[in-house]
Amino acid sequence: MKILPSILAFLVFTLILAVPPVILQYSGNTDLLVPHFWLVFFYMSALTLFVVALILFVQYKNQEYYAQAFMGGTTVKILACLAFIIIFAAKNKVNKHIFLADFFYIYFLNMGFEVYLLLRNLRHKNLR
């Protein structure tokens, strides 16, 4: 699989992932979203996009380093997200439970799609 279709699939997924928060926002249930929710959303989506693109690029250039790139990208992503959590929680007064629910909604769905996309891409290479 090429890099561009994977990136486009991720962008479509990100748009679909943004639908429930938009519905919550326009239905007046903003108490279920933390202040600056879209900052968190776009930060983690951009970080995931960067990691996916980097891993796909490494796989395209040299397949021997695919596993190392995947593990390194995942480690960098989780450390960047943890640093973001610390900074975001220190600068903003947020409800801990709502913040955790919003964070895990974004993080785990992004991670799930990232793993699905990369495993699907790896399976295509093994079938040849």
Contact map, one row per residue, 1 for C-alpha under 8 A:
11101100000000000000000000000000000000000000000000000000000000000000000000000000000000000000000000000000000000000000000010011000
11111100000000000000000000000000000000000000000000000000000000000000000000000000000000000000000000000000000000000000000000000000
11111110000000000000000000000000000000000000000000001001100000000000000000000000000000000000000000000000000000000000000000000000
01111111000000000000000000000000000000000000000000000000000000000000000000000000000000000000000000000000000000000000000000000000
11111111100000000000000000000000000000000000000000000000000000000000000000000000000000000000000000000000000000000000000000000000
11111111110000000000000000000000000000000000000000000000000000000000000000000000000000000000000000000000000000000000100000000000
00111111111000000000000000000000000000000000000010011000000000000000000000000000000000000000000000000000000000000000000000000000
00011111111100000000000000000000000000000000000000000000000000000000000000000000000000000000000000000000000000000000000000000000
00001111111110000000000000000000000000000000000000000000000000000000000000000000000000000000000000000000000000000000000000000000
00000111111111000000000000000000000000000000000010000000000000000000000000000000000000000000000000000000000000001000000000000000
00000011111111100000000000000000000000000000000000000000000000000000000000000000000000000000000000000000000000000000000000000000
00000001111111110000000000000000000000000000000000000000000000000000000000000000000000000000000000000000000000000000000000000000
00000000111111111000000000000000000000000000000000000000000000000000000000000000000000000000000000000000000000001000000000000000
00000000011111111100000000000000000000000000100000000000000000000000000000000000000000000000000000000000000000000000000000000000
00000000001111111110000000000000000000000000000000000000000000000000000000000000000000000000000000000000000000000000000000000000
00000000000111111110000000000000000000000000000000000000000000000000000000000000000000000000000000000000000000000000000000000000
00000000000011111111000000000000000000000000000000000000000000000000000000000000000000000000000000000000010000000000000000000000
00000000000001111111110000000000000000000000000000000000000000000000000000000000000000000000000000000000000000000000000000000000
00000000000000111111111000000000000000000000000000000000000000000000000000000000000000000000000000000000000000000000000000000000
00000000000000001111111100000000000000000000000000000000000000000000000000000000000000000000000000000000000000000000000000000000
00000000000000000111111110000000100000000000000000000000000000000000000000000000000000000000000000000000000000000000000000000000
00000000000000000111111111000000000000000000000000000000000000000000000000000000000000000000000000000000000000000000000000000000
00000000000000000011111111100000000000000000000000000000000000000000000000000000000000000000000000000000000000000000000000000000
00000000000000000001111111111101100000000000000000000000000000000000000000000000000000000000000000000000000000000000000000000000
00000000000000000000111111111100100000000000000000000000000000000000000000000000000000000000000000000000000000000000000000000000
00000000000000000000011111111000000000000000000000000000000000000000000000000000000000000000000000000000000000000000000000000000
00000000000000000000001111111000000000000000000000000000000000000000000000000000000000000000000000000000000000000000000000000000
00000000000000000000000111111100000000000000000000000000000000000000000000000000000000000000000000000000000000000000000000000000
00000000000000000000000111111111100000000000000000000000000000000000000000000000000000000000000000000000000000000000000000000000
00000000000000000000000110011111110000000000000000000000000000000000000000000000000000000000000000000000000000000000000000000000
00000000000000000000000000001111110000000000000000000000000000000000000000000000000000000000000000000000000000000000000000000000
00000000000000000000000100001111110000000000000000000000000000000000000000000000000000000000000001000000000000000000000000000000
00000000000000000000100110001111111010000000000000000000000000000000000000000000000000000000000001100100000000000000000000000000
00000000000000000000000000000111111110000000000000000000000000000000000000000000000000000000011001100100000000000000000000000000
00000000000000000000000000000000111110000000000000000000000000000000000000000000000000000001010000000000000000000000000000000000
00000000000000000000000000000000011111110000000000000000000000000000000000000000000000000000000000000000000000000000000000000000
00000000000000000000000000000000111111111000000000000000000000000000000000000000000000000000000000000100000000000000000000000000
00000000000000000000000000000000000111111100000000000000000000000000000000000000000000000000000000000000000000000000000000000000
00000000000000000000000000000000000111111110000000000000000000000000000000000000000000000000000000000000000000000000000000000000
00000000000000000000000000000000000111111111000000000000000000000000000000000000000000000000000000000010000000000000000000000000
00000000000000000000000000000000000011111111100000000000000000000000000000000000000000000000000000000000010000000000000000000000
00000000000000000000000000000000000001111111110000000000000000000000000000000000000000000000000000000000000000000000000000000000
00000000000000000000000000000000000000111111111000000000000000000000000000000000000000000000000000000000000000000000000000000000
00000000000000000000000000000000000000011111111100000000000000000000000000000000100000000000000000000000011001000000000000000000
00000000000001000000000000000000000000001111111110000000000000000000000000000000000000000000000000000000010001000000000000000000
00000000000000000000000000000000000000000111111111000000000000000000000000000000000000000000000000000000000000000000000000000000
00000000000000000000000000000000000000000011111111100000000000000000000000001000000000000000000000000000000000000000000000000000
00000000000000000000000000000000000000000001111111110000000000000000000000001000000000000000000000000000000001100100000000000000
00000010010000000000000000000000000000000000111111111000000000000000000000000000000000000000000000000000000000000000000000000000
00000000000000000000000000000000000000000000011111111100000000000000000000000000000000000000000000000000000000000000000000000000
00000000000000000000000000000000000000000000001111111110000000000000000011001000000000000000000000000000000000000000000000000000
00000010000000000000000000000000000000000000000111111111000000000000000000000000000000000000000000000000000000000100010000000000
00100010000000000000000000000000000000000000000011111111100000000000000000000000000000000000000000000000000000000000000000000000
00000000000000000000000000000000000000000000000001111111110000000000100010000000000000000000000000000000000000000000000000000000
00000000000000000000000000000000000000000000000000111111111000000100110010000000000000000000000000000000000000000000000000000000
00100000000000000000000000000000000000000000000000011111111100000000000000000000000000000000000000000000000000000000010000000000
00100000000000000000000000000000000000000000000000001111111110000000000000000000000000000000000000000000000000000000000000000000
00000000000000000000000000000000000000000000000000000111111111101100100000000000000000000000000000000000000000000000000000000000
00000000000000000000000000000000000000000000000000000011111111111100000000000000000000000000000000000000000000000000000000000000
00000000000000000000000000000000000000000000000000000001111111100000000000000000000000000000000000000000000000000000000000000000
00000000000000000000000000000000000000000000000000000000111111100000000000000000000000000000000000000000000000000000000000000000
00000000000000000000000000000000000000000000000000000000011111111100000000000000000000000000000000000000000000000000000000000000
00000000000000000000000000000000000000000000000000000000011111111100000000000000000000000000000000000000000000000000000000000000
00000000000000000000000000000000000000000000000000000000001001111110000000000000000000000000000000000000000000000000000000000000
00000000000000000000000000000000000000000000000000000000011001111111100000000000000000000000000000000000000000000000000000000000
00000000000000000000000000000000000000000000000000000010011001111111110000000000000000000000000000000000000000000000000000000000
00000000000000000000000000000000000000000000000000000000000000011111111000000000000000000000000000000000000000000000000000000000
00000000000000000000000000000000000000000000000000000000000000001111111100000000000000000000000000000000000000000000000000000000
00000000000000000000000000000000000000000000000000000110010000001111111110000000000000000000000000000000000000000000000000000000
00000000000000000000000000000000000000000000000000000010000000000111111111000000000000000000000000000000000000000000000000000000
00000000000000000000000000000000000000000000000000000000000000000011111111100000000000000000000000000000000000000000000000000000
00000000000000000000000000000000000000000000000000000000000000000001111111110000000000000000000000000000000000000000000000000000
00000000000000000000000000000000000000000000000000100110000000000000111111111000000000000000000000000000000000000000000000000000
00000000000000000000000000000000000000000000000000100000000000000000011111111100000000000000000000000000000000000000000000000000
00000000000000000000000000000000000000000000000000000000000000000000001111111110000000000000000000000000000000000000000000000000
00000000000000000000000000000000000000000000000000000000000000000000000111111111000000000000000000000000000000000000000000000000
00000000000000000000000000000000000000000000001100100000000000000000000011111111100000000000000000000000000000000000000000000000
00000000000000000000000000000000000000000000000000000000000000000000000001111111110000000000000000000000000000000000000000000000
00000000000000000000000000000000000000000000000000000000000000000000000000111111111000000000000000000000000000000000000000000000
00000000000000000000000000000000000000000000000000000000000000000000000000011111111100000000000000000000000000000000000000000000
00000000000000000000000000000000000000000001000000000000000000000000000000001111111110000000000000000000000000000000000000000000
00000000000000000000000000000000000000000000000000000000000000000000000000000111111111000000000000000000000000000000000000000000
00000000000000000000000000000000000000000000000000000000000000000000000000000011111111100000000000000000000000000000000000000000
00000000000000000000000000000000000000000000000000000000000000000000000000000001111111110000000000000000000000000000000000000000
00000000000000000000000000000000000000000000000000000000000000000000000000000000111111111000000000000000000000000000000000000000
00000000000000000000000000000000000000000000000000000000000000000000000000000000011111111100000000000000000000000000000000000000
00000000000000000000000000000000000000000000000000000000000000000000000000000000001111111110000000000000000000000000000000000000
00000000000000000000000000000000000000000000000000000000000000000000000000000000000111111111000000000000000000000000000000000000
00000000000000000000000000000000000000000000000000000000000000000000000000000000000011111111110000000000000000000000000000000000
00000000000000000000000000000000000000000000000000000000000000000000000000000000000001111111100000000000000000000000000000000000
00000000000000000000000000000000000000000000000000000000000000000000000000000000000000111111100000000000000000000000000000000000
00000000000000000000000000000000001000000000000000000000000000000000000000000000000000011111110000000000000000000000000000000000
00000000000000000000000000000000000000000000000000000000000000000000000000000000000000001111111000000000000000000000000000000000
00000000000000000000000000000000011000000000000000000000000000000000000000000000000000001001111101100000000000000000000000000000
00000000000000000000000000000000010000000000000000000000000000000000000000000000000000000000111111100000000000000000000000000000
00000000000000000000000000000000000000000000000000000000000000000000000000000000000000000000011111110000000000000000000000000000
00000000000000000000000000000000000000000000000000000000000000000000000000000000000000000000001111111000000000000000000000000000
00000000000000000000000000000001110000000000000000000000000000000000000000000000000000000000011111111100000000000000000000000000
00000000000000000000000000000000110000000000000000000000000000000000000000000000000000000000011111111110000000000000000000000000
00000000000000000000000000000000000000000000000000000000000000000000000000000000000000000000000111111111000000000000000000000000
00000000000000000000000000000000000000000000000000000000000000000000000000000000000000000000000011111111100000000000000000000000
00000000000000000000000000000000110010000000000000000000000000000000000000000000000000000000000001111111110000000000000000000000
00000000000000000000000000000000000000010000000000000000000000000000000000000000000000000000000000111111111000000000000000000000
00000000000000000000000000000000000000000000000000000000000000000000000000000000000000000000000000011111111110000000000000000000
00000000000000000000000000000000000000000000000000000000000000000000000000000000000000000000000000001111111110000000000000000000
00000000000000001000000000000000000000001001100000000000000000000000000000000000000000000000000000000111111111000000000000000000
00000000000000000000000000000000000000000001000000000000000000000000000000000000000000000000000000000011111111100000000000000000
00000000000000000000000000000000000000000000000000000000000000000000000000000000000000000000000000000001111111110000000000000000
00000000000000000000000000000000000000000000000000000000000000000000000000000000000000000000000000000001111111111000000000000000
00000000000000000000000000000000000000000001100100000000000000000000000000000000000000000000000000000000011111111100000000000000
00000000000000000000000000000000000000000000000100000000000000000000000000000000000000000000000000000000001111111110000000000000
00000000000000000000000000000000000000000000000000000000000000000000000000000000000000000000000000000000000111111111000000000000
00000000010010000000000000000000000000000000000000000000000000000000000000000000000000000000000000000000000011111111100000000000
00000000000000000000000000000000000000000000000100010000000000000000000000000000000000000000000000000000000001111111110000000000
00000000000000000000000000000000000000000000000000000000000000000000000000000000000000000000000000000000000000111111111000000000
00000000000000000000000000000000000000000000000000000000000000000000000000000000000000000000000000000000000000011111111100000000
00000100000000000000000000000000000000000000000000000000000000000000000000000000000000000000000000000000000000001111111110000000
00000000000000000000000000000000000000000000000000010001000000000000000000000000000000000000000000000000000000000111111111000000
00000000000000000000000000000000000000000000000000000000000000000000000000000000000000000000000000000000000000000011111111100000
00000000000000000000000000000000000000000000000000000000000000000000000000000000000000000000000000000000000000000001111111110000
10000000000000000000000000000000000000000000000000000000000000000000000000000000000000000000000000000000000000000000111111111000
00000000000000000000000000000000000000000000000000000000000000000000000000000000000000000000000000000000000000000000011111111100
00000000000000000000000000000000000000000000000000000000000000000000000000000000000000000000000000000000000000000000001111111110
10000000000000000000000000000000000000000000000000000000000000000000000000000000000000000000000000000000000000000000000111111111
10000000000000000000000000000000000000000000000000000000000000000000000000000000000000000000000000000000000000000000000011111111
00000000000000000000000000000000000000000000000000000000000000000000000000000000000000000000000000000000000000000000000001111111
00000000000000000000000000000000000000000000000000000000000000000000000000000000000000000000000000000000000000000000000000111111
00000000000000000000000000000000000000000000000000000000000000000000000000000000000000000000000000000000000000000000000000011111
